[in-house]
Amino acid sequence: MHWRKVWALSSYLATALAASTAGADPAPALAGLDGIYPSLDALYQDLHRNPELSLHEDKTAAKLATRMRALGYEVTEHVGGTGVVAVLRNGAGPTVLVRTEMDALPLKEQTGLPYASTVVAKGATGEAVPVMHACGHDLHMAAWVGAATLLVHARDRWHGTVVFVGQPAEEMVLGAAALIRDGLFTRFPKPDFVIAQHDSQLQAAGTVGVIAGPASAASSAVNITFYGLGGNGATPQRTIDPVVMGARAVVALQTIVSRELDPFDPAVVTVGSFHAGNKRNIIPDEAKLELTVRSFKPEVQAQILAAIERIAKAEAAAARAPREPSVVVLEKESTGVVVNDPALAARVTTALRAGLGDKAVVTFTEPTTTSEDFGNYGRIAGVPSVMLRLGAVEPAAFAKATAAGTSVPGPHSPKFAPDRERTLRTGVSVLTLAVLDLLGPAR
């Protein structure tokens, strides 16, 4: 049976089981949102205006730590680098981990917002780069703080422990592993459930999306270096041109997905960077390609990586290269599939429908080829986890784009600007309702 059918059946059965566990009326717990919203909005704008790159989230982490301490959480800073872990114990019961990311991207913002980022920071190689929260982590953080606040106010409605984690370096898929190596599951209460959310331009603001089973693709970062024999661009016959090797490889690599994989196994091979030479009339000695590889099965990922190495070596051999190319998989910048536990997804769906209404909850059957290191938490802890999709587009704009068959700028675009208030309010509500269901009397 195809994996989509297996997950669909599991999700259906889990939904039927979860339908009988509806909790108490969630309205009182969300009633305090209006009162705290101005503070959350101010936090969001401050975070957006002052983004920090992966592994450098010092000021961002300090802001979150300060907020959580003021709420009464036990806060530990500098976990796994700049990570923040905030724990609130409220009697006997399960433990729920709620994750947010903290890092931004090296992009020059083009939103035109009055609180747009003008930050310039030192990039990975020492160069000055513009920085922007182009993936919505600023919104995730503000919603995270909002949910943490409402849960403090609603202590009489739940029992157990919540562990709020501010994660560094998600954009480099390094942060989750760093936190776990630094004792996230040994120094702090080990979770029984793990939840998170990510904004999306594929849904209208005010909605939340849920998918059971594979939700985001595995990702491998691959570097290829072709070696040639440099020389004068006027006499190419006396050189061995690595630029041509790289150019041919870029085209040949596209045949892996189109001609080597089963059409029912979705995958992506993208060459996102090609660097060679520094002057138009000089043939360089080297050409460097940077790739991202996405798929949903370990065996498919392995097949793609083997094909990449085979094609690179073949192109070098065809060009009479003086040595074999270097093909390196950067394990630290690679991550596995995010798999939403079907039973947990169904249970959370039931709680969200009860709290937000049926129209606000969208169920998906197809995963995305974007990647996340969130899957590490549930996989390594051996507990159910679920990542929810938070709609971020102003509803009228979303309807117009959908009708026209177009899309609006989304994460990783310099023009990405979520529908701020609607998305933030929904994000706070989603996390609060999910935690209340998992720790509330409905158990």
N, C-alpha and C positions, 0 to 999 in steps of 0.2 A: 504494500500500500504506500502511496506517495506520502512524504512527510507532511505536506499541507493537510491532507485528509486525516492523518493521524492526529495532528494538533487540533484540527477543527472538531473532531469527534471528542477529544479530551476536553476541549473548551466547552462544548455543549453539555457534556455530562457534569462538568464542574459547575456550570451555571445553574443547572437544575438543583444541584446540592446546595449551592450558595443561596438560592432563592428563599430557603427556609430560615436564614440567619439574619434577616433584616434587623438592624439595631433600633435604638430609640430615636425619637424625633431629633434630627441634627440641627434644627434651626437655632436653638439657644446657644450652641457652641459657636455658630457663625455670626451671631448677633453683634458681637464685639468688633467685627471687621470694620464697620464704618468709623468707629472711634479711633482705631489704630492706622487707618489707611493713610492719612496725611503724613505720618511719620515714615511709613513704608515707601510712599511715593518720593519723599525727600531722600531716603536712603538709595532708592533705585537711581534717581538722577545723579546723586553723588558718585555712586559706583560707575555709572555710565560715563560720567565726565572724567573719571580718574582710573582708567583701566590699567592693569598690570599684566605683563607677559608671563607665560608658564615658568614656574620655578622662582618667580620674583614677586609673588603675591603678598608681600610683607604687610603693606598698609591695608590692603583689602582684608587679610586675615585678622589684623588687629581690630578693624571695625566690627567684624562679625563677633569676635571674642568679647569685645566690650558690650555689645548688645546682649549677648547670651548671658554674660555674668550679671548684668543688670536685671535679667529676668529670673535669676536664681539658679541657673544651671551650673553644674560643676564643669569648668572649662579647662582644657589642656591645650596649649599652643605648641607649635613647632613639631607636630607629629608627621612623620614622613616628609620633613622639610618645612613647608609653611602651613601644613594642615591644622585644622581646628576640630577638636572633638568636644562636644558639649553634652553632658548626661543629666537627665532629670529622672529621679526615682520617685515612684508614687505607689508604693506597696507591692505586694506579690502579684505576679502576672507575667505575660510574655515581654519580650524586648523587641522593639521596632527601630531599625536604623533608617534615617532619612538623610539622603545625600544631596549636596549641591556642589557645583563646580565653582571655581573662583577666577580662573585665568581668562585672558583676552587674546586677541589675535593681532598679528602684525599687518594691519590694514589701515589705510587712510580713510577716515569716515567721510561719507558723501550724503548723509541724510538731511542736512540742513536744519537739524533740530537745535533749539536754543541751548540745550545742554550737551551738544555734540562734543566728542573728545577731540582735543588738539594735542594730546600727549605724544611725545616722541621719546623713545627709549632705546637702549642699546640692545641690538638683536643678538641672535645666537653666535654669530661670527664677529661681533664687535661693532658692526655698522649701526648707524642711527636709523631707526624704523618708526613709522607712525603706528599707533596702537589704538585698537577699537574693540569694544565688546560687540563683536559682530555675530556672536553665536547665542546671545541671550543669557549668558551666565549671570549678568547683572540682575536680570529679572528673576532668574532662578534663586539667587541669593536673597533678594527682597521677599519673595514668596516663602522661602525657607524660614526667615526671621518671623514673618507674619504667622505662619503655622505654629512655630515654637511659642509665640506670644499667646495665641488663642488656646493652646493646649495647657499653658500655665493657668489661664483663667478658667479652664474647664476641668480642673483636677478631680472634681466630684463625679465626672462622667467616665473616667477611665482608671485602670489599675495596671501597673507594670512599669516598664522603663522605656524611655525614648532616648536614642543616641543620635544627635544631630551632627553630621560630619560635613565640614567644609573642605573639599578636596582640591589640592593644587594640580596643575599640569595635566588636565584632562585632554587638552588639545594635542598633547604629545603622547597620550595614552600611557603616561608614566605614574600618575598620581595614585590611583587605586592600589597598585602593587606596592608603591612606596609606603603608603599608610599601613597596609597589611604586614609588610616586612617589619615595620616599626611597632608592631604589637597591637594593632587595632582590635583583634579578636582575643587577645590575651590580657592586655592592660585595661581593657574596658569591657563592659558587658557584651557577650556574644549575642548577636541578634537571632530572633526566630523568624523575622521577616525583614526584607530590605526593599525600600521604595525610593523612587526618584521620578522626576519629570523633565521633559525637554520641549521647548517651544518649537512650533512648526508653522511654516507658511502654507501648509497643505490643508489647514483647517481654519475656520473662522474663529476669531477671539470669542471667548465665552463658552467654548466647547473643550472637551477633553477626549482624547482618543485612547482606546485600549486594544491591544493585540495579544493573543495567547500564542505561546510558542516562540520561534525565532523572531526577534524584533529588529535587530540591527546586525549587519554583517561583520564577519571576522575581517581584520585588516592586517596586511603585512606591508612594511616599508622596505623598499628594495633600491639599492644604489648599483648602477652599472657604470664602470669606467672602461672606455675603449682606448687602447694605446696605439699610436701611429708613429710616423716619422715626419716631424715637422720640416717646414722649409718655405721657400718663396712661393707665394700664390701664383706667380707668373710662370713657374715651372713645376706644375703638379706632378709631372711624370717622374720627378726626382724625390717625390714624397710618398708617404702612405697616409691617406687622409682619414683621421678618426671621425671627422664631422660627417662624412659620407657613411661610414659604418653606423654611426648613431642614427642618422636619418633613415637608413634602410631598416634598422632595428625597430624604430618607432612604428613604422608601417607593418613590419612582420609581426610584431607583438600583438597587433589587433586581431590577427588570425587565430590566436589561442582560444578566445571566447567564441568566435564565429565558426571555427572549423575543427576544434579539438574537444570542446566540451559538449556534454548532453544539453540540448536546448532547454531541458527542464531543470537544469542546474544554473541558476542565475549567478553571474560573476561580472567583475569589472577589472580591467587592466588599464590604468591611466598613467601616462607619462606627463607629470606636472612640471618638470623642470629639465632643461637641456642647456648645459653650459659648455662652451668651447671657444678658445681663442680670445684675443683682445684687439685685433686689428684686421681690417678687411683684406689686406694683401699678404697675410702670413697664415700658412696652414699650421695649426697647432699640433702638439705632440699628444694631447689627450682630449677626449670628449666625455662629459659626465651626464648621465641621465638619472633622474630620481622618479621612482614609480610608487603608486599605491595600488595594492591588489586586494580585491574584496570578493568574498564568497560566503556560503553558509554551511559548508561541509568540510571537515578537516582533510578528507581525501581529495576534494576538489582543489582546496588551497595548495596542497602538496603537488598536485598535478600541474597547476599553473606555475608555481615557483620552479619546478623542474623544466618546464617548457621555456621559461624566460632564460634560464641558464643555457639551455641547448641552442636557442635562437641567437643569443649574444655570441656564443662561441662560434657558431656557424658563420655569422656575418664577419667576425674577425678573421676567420680562416679564409673566407672568400676574398677578403681584401688584402691578404698576405700580411696581416698584422705581425709585428715583430714579437708579440707575446699575447697570450690569452687575455681576454678581458677579465676584470674583477667584478664578480657578481656577489653582492653582500646583502643579506637579509638582516635588517636592524631589529633584533628581537625585542629590545627595550621600547621600540616605537611600533610594536605590533600587538594586536589584541584579538581575543576570541569573539565568538558570536554572543550577542546578548539574547538570552532566552528567558522570556517571561513565563513563570510557572502558571500553567493553565488554571489550576484551582485558585491560586491567589488572584490571578487576573479576573476570574469570574466573581470572586468574593468582593473585590474592590469595585468592579463594575456595578454590582448590586447596590453597594453603599453609595456610589456616586449618583446612580439613577435616583435613589431615594432622596439624596440631599440636593441635587442640582436639577432634577427633572430628566425625563427620557431624552428630550431633544438635545440636551447639552452633552450627552455621552454618545460618542461615535465608536463603533466597533470596526476594526480592520482585520483583514485576513492576509494581507501581503506585507512582508517586512520591508524595511528600507535598506539600501546599500550604504547608507552612512554607517559610521562605526563609533563605538563608545567603549571605554574600559569599565563601565558600570557592571558588566557581567561578571567581573572578577569577584565582587562582593558575595553574591549568591553562590557562585561556583566554588570558591575557596572555602567559604563558611559552611557550604553544604546545606543551605537553607533556601526557601522560596524567595524569589525576588521579582519585581515588576517595575518597568519603566513606562510611564504614561506620557502621552503626547498632548501637549498643551497648545491649542489653537492660538495664533498670534496676529491674525490679519483682521482689520476692521471689517465687520460683516458685509457692508455694502460693497466695499472694494473687492472682497473675496467673491461675492456673488457675481460681480461684473467680470472679474477675471475668469471665473469658471464658465460663464456664459460665452465669453469670447475665446475660450480654449487657451488662455494665456495664464501666467502666474505672476505673482508679485515677488519682489526680492526677499530671499529667505536667509537663513543662517550662512555665514561665511561670505556674504555679499557686503560691500561697503555701504550699500543703501538699505540694509536691513533695519527696520524700525518697527518693533511690535506696537500693536494698539495698546498703549501703556496701561490705562486704568482697567479696562475690561480684562486684559490678559493677567495682570497682576492680581486682581481680585479673584479670578478663577483659580490661579495657581495656589493662592493661600487656601482657598476653600477645598481644593482637591487634596492637598497634603493633609489638611486637618481632618477631613472626612475619612480619608483612608486610615489614618492612625487611630481615630476614634473607633472605627469598626473593628480594627485588629486588637485593640486594647479595651474596648468597651464591654458593656454587659451582654452584647449579642453573642459572645463566645459561648 
